[in-house]
Amino acid sequence: MTGDAHPGLAVEGVSYAYGDRRALDGVDFAVAAGTFCALLGPNGAGKSTLFSLLTRLFVTRTGKIRISGIDLSRNPRAALALMGVVFQQQTLDLDLTVRQNLAYFAALHGISGRDAEQRIDRALGWLGMADRARERARDLNGGHRRRAEIARALLHGPRVLLLDEPTVGLDAASRRAITARVHELCREEGLTVLWATHLVDEVRDEDDLVVLHRGKVLARGIASDIAGGERLADAFLAMTREEAS
């Protein structure tokens, strides 16, 4: 996938408003195929609005979104088929086991039988969840529920994985473990990853980074370059403080 001619994800001049309030204002960035990109912004920056547009929960006529070169507005079915999504709010059926949750999702994608079983085993193995496949979702801790959701999002073999604040409410150890696993998946499986967060410590120096604030892109590039020799946390606070003043 890293050899694709098109970016894994391209957001081109995208704007969106809730009535008179503009949530996104000409957002423009691209994520190379097979790359981990952090979308960093404080709460209210527009991250979730952007994810709603990426997943067609919302639709805008201003700008374009392309998934592996496919225009989301012109061919939504083909574009959405290339994406796996983990939303901020957890969406597992708590009364089903982990395997049952994944099997149901596989069936929705027309995946069944031995193929579904193999995909489920592989995805659970990727996320270190094989030994919890028969546990009910409600009996898992928050970190393991998130791992199960990420495994579910990978079942149909997406090229692009979108994660909207995937570690919200988790302890520091769980956040580190999940962040590390997704980086490994990106590197080993060639996934294009867009990881939305307001937590600076989830961004690595070598990550691609887009800083979003008040609906605008303040910076984009390699995280260490954006930090410019400072700690990223200090550079991020300075950028968002200046924008707010």
C-alpha positions in Angstrom: 0.0 0.0 0.0 2.8 2.4 0.6 3.5 2.4 -3.1 0.1 3.7 -4.0 0.1 6.6 -6.5 -2.5 8.5 -4.5 -2.4 9.6 -0.9 -4.2 7.3 1.5 -6.3 10.3 2.6 -6.7 13.7 1.0 -8.7 16.5 2.5 -8.9 19.5 0.1 -10.4 22.8 1.2 -13.1 21.3 3.4 -15.4 23.6 5.3 -18.5 23.0 7.4 -20.9 25.1 9.5 -23.5 24.5 12.1 -25.8 27.4 11.3 -23.8 30.6 11.7 -20.9 28.8 13.5 -18.2 27.6 11.2 -16.7 24.3 12.6 -14.2 23.8 9.8 -12.7 26.5 7.6 -10.8 25.4 4.5 -9.1 22.4 6.0 -6.5 21.0 3.7 -4.0 18.2 4.3 -3.0 14.8 2.9 -1.8 11.6 4.5 0.6 9.4 2.4 -0.4 5.8 2.0 0.9 3.6 4.8 1.5 6.6 7.1 0.5 7.3 10.7 -0.8 10.9 11.0 -1.9 12.4 14.3 -4.7 15.0 14.1 -4.0 17.1 17.2 -6.3 19.7 18.5 -8.0 20.9 21.8 -11.6 19.9 22.5 -13.8 21.8 20.1 -11.2 22.2 17.4 -13.3 20.5 14.8 -11.8 17.0 14.9 -15.1 15.1 15.4 -16.8 17.3 12.7 -14.1 16.3 10.3 -14.5 12.6 11.2 -18.3 13.0 10.6 -17.5 14.3 7.1 -14.9 11.5 6.4 -17.5 8.9 7.3 -20.4 10.6 5.5 -22.4 11.2 8.7 -22.3 14.8 7.5 -22.0 16.0 3.9 -20.5 19.3 2.7 -20.4 20.9 -0.7 -17.3 22.9 0.1 -14.1 21.0 -0.7 -13.3 17.4 -1.5 -12.3 14.3 0.4 -10.5 11.4 -1.4 -9.8 8.0 0.0 -6.9 6.3 -2.0 -7.8 8.6 -4.9 -11.6 7.9 -4.7 -13.8 11.0 -4.4 -16.0 10.4 -1.3 -18.8 12.5 -2.6 -18.9 11.0 -6.1 -18.4 7.3 -5.1 -19.2 7.0 -1.4 -19.7 3.3 -1.4 -16.3 2.5 -2.9 -14.6 5.1 -0.7 -16.2 4.0 2.5 -15.4 0.3 1.8 -11.7 1.3 2.0 -12.1 2.7 5.5 -12.2 1.2 9.0 -13.5 3.5 11.7 -13.3 3.7 15.5 -15.6 6.4 16.8 -15.1 8.3 20.1 -18.2 6.7 21.7 -17.8 3.0 22.2 -20.2 0.9 20.1 -19.8 -2.7 21.1 -22.9 -4.7 22.0 -22.1 -5.3 25.7 -24.2 -8.5 25.9 -22.3 -10.2 23.1 -18.9 -11.8 23.4 -15.9 -10.2 21.6 -16.1 -12.9 18.9 -19.8 -12.4 18.5 -19.4 -8.6 18.1 -16.8 -9.2 15.4 -18.8 -11.9 13.7 -21.8 -9.7 13.4 -19.8 -6.9 11.9 -18.2 -9.4 9.4 -21.7 -10.5 8.4 -22.7 -6.9 7.7 -19.8 -6.8 5.2 -20.9 -10.0 3.6 -18.0 -12.0 5.2 -19.0 -15.4 6.6 -18.0 -19.0 7.2 -14.3 -19.9 7.3 -13.2 -16.6 5.9 -14.9 -14.7 8.7 -13.3 -17.0 11.3 -9.9 -16.5 9.9 -10.2 -12.8 9.7 -11.5 -12.6 13.3 -8.7 -14.7 14.6 -6.1 -12.6 12.7 -7.6 -9.3 13.9 -7.8 -10.4 17.5 -4.2 -11.6 17.3 -3.1 -8.3 16.0 -4.6 -6.5 19.0 -3.6 -9.1 21.6 -7.2 -10.1 22.2 -7.2 -13.8 21.2 -7.5 -15.0 24.8 -10.5 -12.8 25.4 -12.6 -13.8 22.3 -15.2 -15.6 24.4 -15.6 -12.9 27.1 -18.6 -10.7 27.1 -17.8 -7.1 26.1 -19.3 -5.8 29.4 -16.8 -7.8 31.3 -13.8 -6.2 29.6 -12.0 -3.1 30.9 -11.9 0.0 28.8 -8.6 -0.7 27.1 -9.7 -4.2 26.0 -13.0 -2.8 24.7 -11.1 -0.4 22.6 -8.8 -3.1 21.3 -11.8 -5.1 20.3 -13.3 -2.2 18.4 -10.0 -1.7 16.5 -9.9 -5.4 15.7 -13.5 -5.1 14.4 -12.6 -2.1 12.2 -9.9 -4.2 10.5 -12.0 -7.2 9.5 -12.9 -6.1 6.0 -9.3 -5.2 5.1 -9.4 -1.4 5.0 -6.6 0.7 3.6 -7.4 3.6 5.8 -8.1 3.5 9.6 -9.7 6.4 11.3 -9.7 6.7 15.0 -11.5 9.6 16.8 -10.1 10.1 20.3 -9.7 6.3 20.7 -8.1 6.4 24.1 -10.6 8.8 25.8 -11.2 7.7 29.4 -8.4 5.2 29.5 -5.5 5.0 32.0 -2.0 6.0 30.9 -0.8 2.4 30.5 -3.7 1.5 28.3 -3.3 4.6 26.2 0.4 3.8 25.6 -0.3 0.2 24.7 -3.0 1.0 22.2 -1.0 3.8 20.6 2.0 1.5 20.2 -0.1 -1.3 18.7 -1.7 1.0 16.1 1.8 2.3 15.1 2.9 -1.3 14.6 -0.2 -2.1 12.5 0.5 0.9 10.4 4.1 -0.1 9.8 3.6 -3.9 9.4 0.3 -3.9 7.4 0.7 -0.7 5.4 -2.3 1.0 6.9 -2.9 4.7 6.5 -3.9 5.9 9.9 -5.6 9.2 11.0 -5.5 9.3 14.8 -7.4 12.2 16.3 -6.4 13.3 19.8 -6.2 16.2 22.2 -3.3 14.5 24.1 0.1 15.6 23.0 1.8 12.6 24.6 0.2 10.3 22.1 2.2 12.0 19.2 5.6 10.6 18.4 8.4 12.9 17.1 8.5 11.0 13.8 4.7 11.1 13.3 3.1 13.1 10.6 1.1 15.8 12.4 -1.8 18.1 11.6 -2.6 20.7 14.3 -6.2 21.8 14.1 -7.7 24.7 16.1 -11.0 26.5 15.8 -11.6 24.7 12.5 -8.4 25.7 10.9 -5.1 23.9 10.2 -2.4 25.7 12.1 0.5 23.5 11.2 1.2 20.3 9.3 4.4 18.2 8.8 6.6 16.0 10.9 5.9 16.4 14.6 9.6 17.2 15.5 9.8 19.8 12.8 6.6 21.5 14.0 8.0 21.5 17.5 11.1 23.3 16.2 13.4 22.2 19.0 10.9 22.8 21.7 8.8 20.2 23.5 5.8 19.5 21.3 3.5 20.2 24.2 5.0 23.7 24.6 4.8 24.4 20.9 1.2 23.2 20.7 0.1 25.4 23.6 1.9 28.4 22.1 0.1 27.9 18.7 -3.3 27.5 20.2 -2.8 30.3 22.7 -1.8 32.7 20.0 -4.8 31.7 17.8 -7.1 32.3 20.8 -5.7 35.8 21.6 
